[in-house]
Amino acid sequence: MINQKYMIQKISIQQPCTEMTVLVTPELANFSGRMHGGELLKILDKVAYTCGSRYCGEYVVTISVDKVTFKEPIFIGELLTFLASVNYTGKTSLEVGIKVIAEDIKNHTVRHSNTSYFTMVAMDEKGNKVTVPPLEIKTEEQKIRFKRALERRKKRLSS
């Protein structure tokens, strides 16, 4: 019997981006071979959770979904890449923006199929809200995302 040692490496919190990939299989689709919107929403929620919890190092829950734009249909056999980023942080909440890229593996083509914005709230193990680390804005793109997220937040709160 071989004694295997596992290397455990500490990683930095506040990783503001996450990328995940999923293959669209028949159980995710309807009779026309297109992915069900509800199945996509379920995956988007998992991606938002992953991005948010990796960023703040806490359990996060979805508080709202501001927008989900279905630009293109997604078909069985396509590979979906979810590009998620923390766009904004408040005291206990954060916005995760997700861009979905559909890849037709056979034809070697990609297209932007969906965009969504999830607001997540950080919680401790007792269900109490906890403070999230402030977002360090380093690039011009992050500045633009932050500004747009702040506008969405203001609009949501004024409704």
PyMOL commands that set and color helices and strands:
alter all, ss='L'
color gray80, all
select helices_A, chain A and resi 26-28+37-56+140-158
alter helices_A, ss='H'
color red, helices_A
select strands_A, chain A and resi 17-23+59-70+79-89+93-104+109-123
alter strands_A, ss='S'
color yellow, strands_A
deselect
rebuild
show_as cartoon
